[in-house]
Amino acid sequence: ALARPKTRMLYLAYNKAIQVEAEKSFPSNVTAKTAHALAYRKFGAPMRDRLNGPRMRGADTARILGVRGDFGFDAERIFSAAAQASLAMGMVARFCRSADTEITAHHFLPPEGLTDDEATSLGHQLLPLARRAWADLTSGPKGMCYPTHDVYLKQWQLSKPRLAGWDVILYDEAQDADPAIADVVEHQHHAQLVAVGDSAQ
């Protein structure tokens, strides 16, 4: 950055603390931002009130998603409506942290104690709930489920944003790269990409 003072560079910081530290150390031709900050204006701001709202109980999420009753394999392994809703929201969370373009049963992490066939069965049972939850979470201010900040980050990634205005993109801590953010970075074909990571990690 010092050697190329006329080159506009974006430093994608891992978190806010690193962004603040980078702003103190990099020269003025470098803009330090978190990916969430880049995504917020278009996708986070419309759901600002929901992001600042109270956390939601599993039973409330189940009601919103229309989960009607229990699902189980035997008397000892029964998943209540609230448990099903929580597992479906977990699928959404894993989808948000991936580079995938749609939610599938692959995003289901089965609880311990299930056979492979049972895990597959439960995953397919929950998939429509996860897709319903994603539709609600991405419906702007009218949605009812509680969104995390990763929801609007995922919307941003799926929109295939072009990080215009920068000639070079610097991506630090690449060994811990969030697949969704990495996907955005890797598609900035107009810019030089510089990723730094620690192979020992």
N, C-alpha and C positions, 0 to 999 in steps of 0.2 A: 504493500500500500504506500509506503514511503517512497519507493522507487518509481512509482507510477502515479504521481499526484493528480493527474488529469483523468484517471480512470475511475469511473463510478463503481463502487463495490458495495455489495450487501453482505453483511456478516449475520448469518442465521444463528441466533443464540439458543442454547439448550433450555434456558429458563430466564426469568426476569433478572435475577441476581447477576448472571453471566452477561446479560445485555448491558446492565449498568456498568459493570467492570470494563467491558469492551469499549463502551463509549468514552471512558477515561483514557484508554491506552491507544486506540486507533486514531490515525489522522482524520481530518475533516472530510476526505473523499470517501470515507466508509460510513455507511448507515448500519447501525446494529438494531436488529429487530428479532422478536420471537415469531415463530410461525403463527401462534395464536393471535398475535397482534396484527399480522398481515391478514388473517382470515376474519378478524372480528368485525371490521367495518361493514362488510357486505352480508355476512352470515350470522355473526354474533349479536350485533346491535338489535336486529329485529326480535330477538328472543331475550333481550336484556332483563325484562321483568321476570321471566321464567327462571333465568339463571340465578337471580337474586331471591327467588322464592324459597319457601320452606322445603326441606327434604320430604320425600313421600314414602309412606309405609307400603310394604309389599301388597297388603290387602287393597289399598287404594289403587295401586297400579293394576292389580288384577281386575278390579271393577272397570277401570278405563279400557283395558284390553278385552274385556268381555269374557274372562275366564269363568266358566260356569261351575265347575266342581273339581273334585280331587281326581288325580290320575295316579295309578299305582300298579305294582306287579304282584304284591301279596300284602298281607295284613301289616307287615313290618316296614314295607317300603312303599309308602304312599306320599305323593307330592300334593300338598294343598294348593289351592288357587294362588295364594300369596307366594308359595315356593316356586310354582311354575312361572309366575310373573317375574320373580327375581332372577331365575335362571334365563328367562328370555331376555331380560335387560343385560345380563352378563354376555349373551350372544351379541347384542348390539355393541357393547363396550369393546369386545374383541374385534368386531367388524370395523369399528372406528379406528382402531390402532393398526389396521392392516392396509394393504394397497388394493384390496379387492374392490370390485365395483358393485357387488350385491351381497346380501346376507344369504348364507347357505347353512346347511346342517354342519358344515365344517367348522363353523364358529362356535359350536356347542362344546363346552367342556363338561363331561359327565361327572357327577359326584361319585365318590368311591362306593364300592359295593355292588356295582352293576356289571352284568356280563356285557360282552361286546354287542350282542343282539339287543339287549335291553337298552343299552346306551344309544344304539341306532334308533330304536323305537321311540325313546324319549326325545331324542334330538329332532325327529320328524314331527313329533307332537308339538314341540315348542317353536318350530320354524315359522308357522303362520303368526304366532304371537310376536316373535321378534320382528317380523316384517311389519306387523301392525304397529308395533312400538316405534319403529324407525319412521313410518309414515306420520305418526303423531308428533314425534320429536322434531321433524323437519317441516312442520306445518306452520311455522312462524308463531306469532303471539296467540293464536287461537288453540294451539295444542294444549294438552292437559298433563302429559307425563313430564317428570322432572328431567331436564337435559343437563348434561355435563358440558364442560368447555370442549371436550373432544368431539362433540356432535357437530358444532359449527366448523371445527377444523376438518372433519371428514367431508362435510358439504363443500368446503373450499377445495379440498383435494379432488373431489369428484367433478368439480366445475372446470378442471384442467386450467388453472390460472397461469397467466404469463406474467412473470415478474419483470415488467417493463421498467426501464429507467436505470437499470444496472448492467454494466458490462461484464462484471465478475461476481460470482456468488461463492462466498466462503462458508463452508459447512463444517463445523467443529464437532468433536465427540462422535465421529461417524461410526465408531464401533457400537454405540448405543442408539443408532439412528432409528427413529420411529418410522416404520415402513410407509405410513401415509405421507409423512413429510419428505422422506427420501424419494418417494414417487414424484412429488411436485418438483423437487430439485433436479432430478434426473431428466425431466422433460423441458428444462429451460435451455433449449438448443441454441438460442440466440446468444447465450452468455458463456464465458469460460467458467467452468466449475472446478473448485478447489476443495477437496474433502480431506480432512485431517482426522486420523484415528489412531488408536493404540492397539496393535495386533495382539499384544499380550493380554488384553482384556477380552 
